[in-house]
Amino acid sequence: STFYTAKSEMSSSYQGKDEFYYPTYSGTVTTVKYTWWYLMIKDLGLELGVNNSLSGSSVSFGANDIKGLSYERIRAMGDNGTPDIIILYLGINDNAGGASPETYEANYRTMLNRVKETYPNAFIFITNFSYSHYHIRMASHGSYSEDTRLAYNEILDKLASEYQVGLVHLSECWEVGVSPTQGDAGSLGYLGDNLHPSKKGMEVWAKQFEKDIKAYFGITE
């Protein structure tokens, strides 16, 4: 969630026009306190090290300081000290950019290898994808393939097991219809547009992160 508010310690480390989505284009996520990661951090009693999010970023594409597999992007996560927990949420824009599942897997492996090399003692969590109608062509977001989303999720399941990292199952949160802003009874209000979670969607995501992180550490309530 690429949130930015002037002078906020919670802001994305990347700044500038269109390098963050929230709250500029959102009618419901108007404060950082509504983002999934803020809710998760507070509920789990954690502390934010670096908000390394960047609008439009991916594993595979962009300059070295933007693409997720680059050492520059990975090292930036340690700007405020060595992280204990790293959450990687990258892939939607690889899908939009046309990265094949094979390319995505190869680049994601490179990213995981470099993250583990740079932060060998950190607990790493990767996330899969919850949307079900990315095949809709949108002028501002390119063309998302549903087949590719499902293929990416299979890859992420496999990598989580192989690398022994945590997996956050956003795929279990909701599926959206052709018109997600209107939606069906199960998805009404979860998205603010065809792509970005609304305040309600953020709350659902936060609970999924909390559930899967607790399960990874064997925490039961």
N, C-alpha and C positions, 0 to 999 in steps of 0.2 A: 504494500500500500504506500505509494509514493507521496506521502503527505509532507506539506511544507507550510510553515508559518514563520514569519520573520523572527529571528532571534530565539527560536525555540530549540532546546536541546534535543527534542524528539524529532526534529526535521530530518528529511533525507539529506545525506551528505552531498548529493548532487543538487545544484541549484541552477536556475535559469528558466527561460520560457519553455513550457511544455516538457520539462524534465521531471515533473511531478503531476499527478492527476488530481489528487485530493488536496484542498477542497475546491480547487478552481472550477471543476466541471461537475461537481456533485451538489445536489440539492438537499441531501440528507446527511452525508458525512461531513459535517461542517466544523468539526473539531477533531483533533488527533485522538481524543478520548473515545471516539467512536470506531477507530480502526481495530481490526482483529488483533493486531500484534500488541497494541496498547492494552486492550482488554485481557489478552492472554498473559502478558507480563505482570499486570497487576494481580490477576487472579492466582497466578502461580508464585507470586512473591519474588519475581526476577528483577533484573536491572538491565536496561538497554545499554549495550556497548556502542554499536554503530548501526544506524539505519542506513544500510547500503543500497536501498532500493532506488530504482531509476526507471522512469516511464519509458516503455518501448524496449527495454533491455532483454537480452536473450542469452542463452548459453553460447550460441554459435556465431552471432552476427555483431558487427559494430567495431569501433576502434578498441584498442587494448584496454583503455580505462573504462569501457562500457560492457564488453561481452563477458559473460560470466566465467568462462574458462581461463581468462587472462590472469596472469600473476598480479598485474596491477589491481584488478578488481578484488582479487582474493586477499591481497595484502592490506587493502584499505579496511577490511573487516577488523584488523587489529590496531587501528589508529588510537583507540582508547584503552589499550591493554589486551592481553591474550584472552580470547573468548572461551568461555566454558561450554556454551551451546551455540551452534550455528544452524540457522534455518535457511534452506535453499528453496526458493520458489521461482523457478525459471522453466520456460517451455512454451507458454502461450504465444509469445512473439517469435519463437522458432517455428511454430506451426504457421503463423501468419506469413513468415518469411519464406516458407516453402522448404524447410529442412526436412529431408526424408527421415523416417524412423531410424534408418541405419546411420545417417549423419548425426542425428540427435544423440543416439546411444554412444557413438564414438566420442563426441565432444563432451557429453555428460561424464563419461568415464575419465576423460582428461581432467575435467573440473574436479571430480571427486578425488582423483589421485593428488592433484595439486593442493586441494584443501587439506587432505590428510597429511601431506608432506609439510605444509606450512603450520598446521595446528594439530599435531599428532595426539594431543590429549583432549581435544574438544569432542563433545557429543554432537553428532551431525544428524539433522533431520531433513529429509527431502519430502516434497509434497506432490501428490498427483492432482488431477484436474476434474472439476465437477460439472462443467457445462456440457450440455448435450447437443447444442445446435450451432456450433461454430461454423457449420457449412454455409450459413447465411452470409452473403457478400455484403459488406458494409464499407462505404466509401472511406471512412476514417480508420478502419481497422483491418482492411484487406480481406482475404478470404480464408476462413478457418475451416479445416477439414475435420469432420467428425471421425472419419476412419483414422486419421492421424492422431487425434486426441486419444482414442482407444488404444492405438499402437504405442503411443508414448506412455500411457498408464501401465501397459504390460511391461514395458522396459523399466519403468521406475519400480514396479513391484520386484522385478528380477534383481535390479541393482541394490535395492534396500537389503535383500537377503544376502546377496553376494558380498557386499561391502560391510554388512552388519551395522547398518545405520538405521535410524528411526524413519518410519514412513507415516505421514499424516494423510489420512484418507479423505481428502476433500471430495472425492468421487461419491462418497456416501452422504453428502450434505443435501444436494437437491439436483434436479434436472429441470431445465426450462423449456418452455414451448417456443413456437415460432415468434411470438411477440412477448418476450420476457417482461417488458415493462407493464404489460397487461396480465400476461401469464395465466396459468391454470390455478386451481385451488391450492396446489401444493407448492407453487413457486411465486405466488403473488408478492411483489415487494422485495424479493431477494436481490434483484438487480436494479440499479438505477438507470441503466440503458441496456444495450445488448451485450455488455461485456463486464462492467464494473459493479461489484457488490454495493448494495445500498446499506444503510445503517442496520437494517434487519439482517441482511446477508452477512455483514461483518460479525454480528453477534453469533450467528450460526457457525461461521468459520471458527471464531474464537473458541467455542465450546468443543469443536472437533479437534483443534490443536491441543487444547488442554487434555482431552480424553486420551489422545494417542501418545502425548508426551508422558502422561502419568503411567499409561500402560507400559511404555518402553522401560520406565524405571521401576516397574512393579509396584506402583503406588495404588492402593485401593482405599475406597472410602465406605 
